[in-house]
């Protein structure tokens, strides 16, 4: 197959390996059915595949309801302004304790998993495996697959914490199901592609993502940025700061806005941001995974903006 995304089959890169929650998010992408699925080791690898044309789209994690934002994704999106978001997907985060066939739960002393997964299962593990030791892994899937390796290092690991679907990929035994401390935990994933792709049409249940830098470090600067949204009745579903990196005290803000850029209220807020900030990165407008309606408070519906424009036009004739 050609390395380009224009090959006979479209390629979707995702944060792997197989058996991760990212793969479960990719399974929700209708357009990816029958396409090539390519597992990569890092968020930036997925973005690089899209930029180089090795993949049409990529699926990457952006935030978890327990742990918050994924800093690697936030920073990578800020460094690659030609990337757009084409969709978002929510995956319930549940964990199972798995082991090699024949292993009993009383035999488990060393548990391997990703540090984030360990943080979300620590209470159960501490209660049920009081003398266990955690061994950090690069992913939950890597921890599980490592149980079947024959090297001495892997032989010392007794069990792994992984997604429930891991047993579809590896012949492992489930010692305990649904061991997460938060039974309603979710992870949000993004489908990304090049900015030249056709933008998702507004649905009335949309979200817009941007990255904004403050013009300078002074009292009231953050308030001025937020006022661009408040004045247009636009709600924010997420705002998270990340260091710019060039010096201490300089931050950019990853912001998710309720609504579509085709909504007059959102467009006016973005215009205000452009006048206010030295650097605004538009990441895209796309349908919300939770299907909630995007309503702009006050007189900020498209019709209200259109009426105001018509009024001004008459005044300046």
C-alpha positions in Angstrom: 0.0 0.0 0.0 1.2 3.5 -0.7 2.4 5.5 2.3 0.0 8.3 1.3 -3.6 8.7 2.6 -4.7 8.7 -1.0 -4.1 4.9 -1.2 -6.8 2.4 -2.0 -7.8 2.2 1.7 -7.9 5.2 4.0 -5.6 5.1 7.0 -6.6 6.2 10.6 -3.8 6.5 13.1 -4.5 6.1 16.8 -2.6 6.1 20.1 -1.9 2.4 20.5 -1.1 -0.4 20.9 -4.2 -2.5 20.1 -6.5 -3.0 23.1 -6.4 0.6 24.3 -9.3 3.0 25.0 -8.2 5.0 21.9 -9.0 2.0 19.8 -12.5 1.9 21.3 -12.9 5.6 20.3 -11.8 4.8 16.8 -14.4 2.0 16.6 -17.0 4.8 17.0 -15.9 6.5 13.8 -18.3 5.4 11.1 -16.0 6.5 8.3 -13.2 4.3 9.6 -15.1 1.1 9.1 -13.0 -1.0 6.6 -10.1 1.4 6.7 -6.6 0.7 7.8 -6.0 1.3 11.5 -2.5 2.2 12.4 -1.4 2.1 16.1 1.3 4.6 17.0 3.3 5.2 20.2 2.7 8.9 20.9 0.2 11.6 20.2 2.8 13.5 18.1 3.3 10.4 16.0 -0.4 10.4 15.1 -0.3 14.1 14.2 2.9 13.5 12.1 1.1 10.8 10.2 -1.7 13.2 9.3 0.7 16.0 8.3 2.9 13.7 6.2 -0.1 12.1 4.4 0.5 8.7 5.9 -3.0 8.9 7.5 -6.2 10.7 6.5 -7.2 11.2 10.1 -6.0 10.3 13.6 -7.7 9.6 17.0 -6.1 11.1 20.1 -7.2 11.5 23.7 -7.8 15.0 25.0 -9.2 14.8 28.5 -10.4 12.4 31.2 -13.2 13.1 33.6 -11.0 12.1 36.5 -7.5 13.1 35.6 -8.3 16.2 33.5 -6.6 17.3 30.2 -4.0 15.3 28.4 -1.1 17.7 28.3 0.7 15.9 25.4 -2.4 16.5 23.2 -2.8 20.1 24.3 0.8 20.9 23.6 0.9 19.0 20.3 -2.2 20.9 19.0 -0.6 24.2 19.9 2.5 23.3 18.0 0.7 22.2 14.8 -1.7 25.0 13.7 -2.6 23.3 10.4 -4.5 20.6 12.2 -8.3 20.6 12.5 -10.7 18.7 14.8 -13.4 16.8 12.8 -15.2 15.0 15.7 -15.2 14.0 19.3 -16.0 10.7 21.0 -16.7 9.6 24.6 -15.5 6.3 25.9 -16.5 4.9 29.3 -13.4 4.1 31.3 -13.7 0.8 33.0 -10.8 -1.5 34.1 -10.3 -5.2 34.7 -7.6 -7.0 36.5 -6.2 -9.6 34.1 -3.5 -12.3 34.4 -2.1 -15.4 32.7 -4.3 -18.4 32.6 -3.9 -20.4 35.8 -3.2 -17.3 38.0 -5.2 -16.9 41.1 -5.9 -13.5 42.7 -4.0 -14.6 45.8 -0.9 -15.1 43.7 -0.8 -11.4 42.6 2.0 -9.4 44.1 3.2 -7.2 41.2 0.6 -5.3 39.1 1.6 -3.6 35.8 -0.4 -0.8 34.2 -0.2 2.8 33.0 0.2 5.3 35.9 -3.2 7.0 35.0 -5.0 3.7 35.1 -3.3 2.9 38.4 -4.4 6.2 39.9 -8.0 5.3 39.0 -7.9 1.8 40.5 -5.6 2.4 43.5 -8.4 2.2 46.1 -9.6 -1.2 44.8 -6.1 -2.6 44.5 -5.1 -1.4 48.0 -8.2 -3.0 49.5 -8.0 -6.3 47.7 -4.3 -6.7 47.1 -2.9 -5.1 50.3 0.8 -6.0 49.6 0.9 -5.4 45.9 3.5 -3.4 44.0 2.8 -1.2 41.0 5.0 -1.5 37.9 4.5 1.4 35.5 3.8 0.6 31.8 3.6 2.8 28.7 -0.1 1.8 28.3 -2.7 -0.5 29.8 -2.5 -2.7 26.7 1.3 -2.9 26.8 1.0 -4.0 30.4 -1.5 -6.8 29.5 0.4 -8.0 26.5 3.6 -8.1 28.5 2.2 -10.8 30.7 2.6 -13.2 27.7 6.2 -12.3 27.1 8.8 -14.9 28.1 11.6 -12.6 29.3 12.6 -12.6 32.9 11.3 -9.1 33.5 7.8 -10.0 32.4 7.8 -13.2 34.3 8.0 -11.2 37.6 4.7 -9.4 36.8 1.6 -11.3 38.1 -1.3 -9.2 36.7 -2.2 -6.1 34.7 -4.9 -3.5 34.8 -6.4 -3.0 31.4 -9.5 -2.3 29.4 -12.2 -5.0 29.4 -11.7 -5.6 25.7 -8.1 -6.6 26.1 -9.1 -10.3 26.3 -10.3 -10.0 22.7 -6.7 -9.5 21.7 -4.8 -11.7 24.2 -5.4 -15.0 25.9 -5.6 -13.7 29.4 -7.8 -14.5 32.4 -10.0 -11.9 34.1 -9.4 -11.9 37.8 -11.7 -9.0 38.7 -14.0 -6.8 36.6 -14.8 -3.1 36.8 -12.3 -2.2 39.5 -12.1 1.5 38.7 -12.7 3.8 41.7 -15.0 6.1 39.6 -17.7 4.0 37.9 -18.8 6.9 35.7 -15.4 7.9 34.4 -15.0 8.8 30.7 -12.3 9.8 28.4 -12.9 12.2 25.5 -11.1 11.6 22.2 -10.7 13.8 19.1 -10.7 13.0 15.4 -8.1 15.2 13.8 -7.0 15.9 10.2 -5.5 18.5 8.0 -7.1 22.0 8.0 -7.8 21.7 4.2 -10.5 19.1 4.8 -14.2 19.9 4.5 -15.4 21.4 7.8 -18.2 19.7 9.7 -21.6 21.5 9.1 -23.4 23.0 12.1 -25.9 20.7 13.8 -27.2 22.9 16.6 -25.3 20.6 19.0 -21.8 21.7 18.4 -18.5 22.6 20.0 -15.6 24.9 18.8 -12.1 24.6 20.1 -9.4 27.3 20.1 -6.1 28.0 21.8 -5.5 31.6 23.0 -2.5 33.4 24.3 -2.9 36.4 26.6 -1.3 39.6 25.2 0.6 40.3 28.4 0.8 39.4 32.1 -1.2 42.1 33.8 -4.2 42.3 36.1 -7.5 41.7 34.3 -6.0 40.2 31.2 -7.7 36.8 31.8 -11.0 38.6 32.6 -10.8 40.5 29.3 -10.4 37.2 27.4 -13.4 35.7 29.1 -15.5 38.8 28.5 -15.3 38.1 24.8 -17.5 35.1 25.4 -19.7 36.5 28.2 -20.7 39.5 26.2 -22.1 37.2 23.4 -23.8 34.7 25.8 -21.3 32.0 24.8 -20.7 29.3 27.3 -17.3 27.5 27.7 -17.3 23.7 28.4 -13.6 23.6 29.1 -10.7 26.0 29.7 -7.3 24.8 30.7 -4.0 26.6 30.9 -0.7 25.3 29.6 2.8 26.9 29.8 4.0 28.4 26.5 7.5 27.4 27.5 9.6 30.4 26.5 9.6 31.8 30.0 8.0 31.4 33.4 4.6 33.0 33.9 3.5 32.8 30.2 0.5 30.6 29.5 -1.8 29.7 26.6 -5.4 28.6 27.2 -7.1 25.6 25.5 -10.7 26.5 25.3 -13.8 24.5 24.2 -16.8 26.7 23.3 -20.4 25.6 23.1 -21.5 26.3 19.5 -20.3 26.4 15.9 -18.2 29.0 14.1 -21.3 29.5 11.9 -23.2 30.7 14.9 -23.0 34.5 14.9 -22.4 34.7 18.6 -19.4 32.3 18.4 -18.0 34.1 15.3 -18.3 37.5 17.0 -16.5 36.1 20.1 -13.7 34.7 17.9 -13.4 38.2 16.2 -13.0 39.7 19.7 -10.3 37.2 20.6 -8.5 38.0 17.4 -8.4 41.7 18.3 -7.4 40.9 21.8 -4.8 38.1 21.6 -1.5 38.0 19.7 -2.1 34.4 18.8 -5.4 32.6 18.4 -5.3 29.0 16.9 -8.6 27.9 15.6 -8.9 24.1 16.0 -12.3 23.6 14.5 -16.1 23.3 15.0 -17.6 19.9 15.2 -20.6 17.9 16.6 -20.7 17.4 20.3 -20.5 13.8 21.5 -23.0 14.4 24.3 -25.6 15.7 21.8 -26.5 18.6 24.0 -27.9 21.7 22.3 -25.7 24.7 21.9 -27.7 27.7 23.2 -26.3 31.2 23.4 -27.8 33.2 26.3 -29.4 36.6 25.9 -30.2 38.1 22.5 -27.4 36.3 20.8 -29.2 34.0 18.3 -28.3 34.3 14.7 -31.6 36.1 14.0 -30.7 38.8 16.6 -27.3 39.4 15.0 -28.9 39.6 11.6 -31.5 42.1 12.7 -28.7 44.3 14.3 -26.7 44.2 11.1 -29.8 45.2 9.1 -30.4 48.1 11.5 -26.8 49.3 11.2 -27.0 49.1 7.4 -30.0 51.4 7.3 -28.3 53.9 9.6 -25.2 54.3 7.4 -27.0 54.4 4.0 
